[in-house]
Amino acid sequence: MMKAAFGNRFHFGVAISAAQNEGAILDDGRSASIWDNFVRRGGVIRKGGKTSPACDFYHRYKDDLLLVKALGFNSFRFSISWSRLLPDGTGKPNPAGLQFYNDLIDECLQLGITPFVTLYHWDLPANLQREGGWESPLINRWFRHFTKICARAFGDRVKHWIVLNEPAGFTSLGYMLGKHAPGKRSLEGFLKAVHHAAIAQGDGGRTLRQHVDKAVIGTTFSCSEIRPHTDKTEDIAAAARIDLFMNRLFIEPLLGKGFPEDDRGLVQKLNKQNLSWKYTDRMQFDMDFIGLQNYFPLTVKHNAFIPLINASEVKPAARKVPQTAMGWEINPSAFHRIIKRFWKYGGIKEIMITENGACFKDQLSQGRIADNERIRYFEDHLQEVLKLKKEGVRISGYFAWTLTDNFEWAEGYEARFGIVHVDFKTQLRTVKDSGYWWRDLLAG
Ligand code: GAL
């Protein structure tokens, strides 16, 4: 594979996030985030992993950026910790928080790396959660304020912005399934969070447009091809319901299509509980790019025991197809199809693959990690990006997830996605073979 085939304006990037990398949760006036509190509950994170020290990126960002540079990436995606920047959640910024992100941005620019800033990557300040978090309509005011502070502070140098990271992820895992912070399990809470996150997407876009000259504004969505296990009508209907929640729920209102209402069965069930979707024009915004993040496709079947959705996954192991260490199916052509399908919505100016990657059981042996499966994963998915480009899909970037092994949410430190290995006891970094593979690719 040749780098040149992607075109010379292509963003080859690597992505991280504040809650997963920064650590230093008590430093310099930062307040607690919902994740700092959530991890203290017993039994929610594998092997009891905590949000600190993570990769200690707060203190080691210069070294980590040197790695980004040395491996040849031209773009770097990171997120802003809301509780580091605005410890009260609202009000005035924390000078140390401003300083940290200013330094990080300046360091990127000095190295010739384009910063891509994500405003919200799942780490709400805990004090805003006490007032209802994403379930409260106040979140939209808080989020506009946070966005404005970021835009004004960093917008002179940061041009590439991402409003939300995967709203489907934090609303469903955090408010309905209880697996992520804030650990709630309520259909009503989930639907409120969905509603407010969809508004935040539009509000975030408009606020950035107003305050940042020449901004390139996007937001990210997770996407997964959903296939019925058999061609029985009930499995096909189950797949359509999962598709609605995982793929359609957030992008359709953003594109001005409203909430998907064509699955009458599901909508009727929601209406029975007086929880019909509430669409407003504020959810719509003309993004400069749509960030798509794909890790796996899903195969699903009808399952009457699962409330509301009446569907469950048929795992890759049961189907004997390749999978990662997290049990996620590896299927590059399904990646191709789902990206193509989003493109076919129309009205999307550009797509960037803002995350893609895989976790495997890496073995550190004599200072080396021969992670051939990860190399293969990247190579196969990049090939599909090239094919999509040839078919006319405008894809202007690809960000590998992730730079260093980091705090992988409910999986704690047990799931490693990095192209650089981290020894979490010593913080020693070791570039994996996949990192060297990227270096060779990007050196052209
Ligand atoms: C995404 C998320 C990332 C990362 C990745 C791998 O959904 O945005 O933060 O954890 O999954 O699980």
Boltz pocket constraint, residues with backbone or C-beta under 6 A from the ligand:
constraints:
  - pocket:
      binder: B
      contacts: [[A, 17], [A, 20], [A, 165], [A, 166], [A, 169], [A, 222], [A, 293], [A, 355], [A, 401], [A, 407], [A, 408], [A, 409], [A, 417]]
      max_distance: 6.0
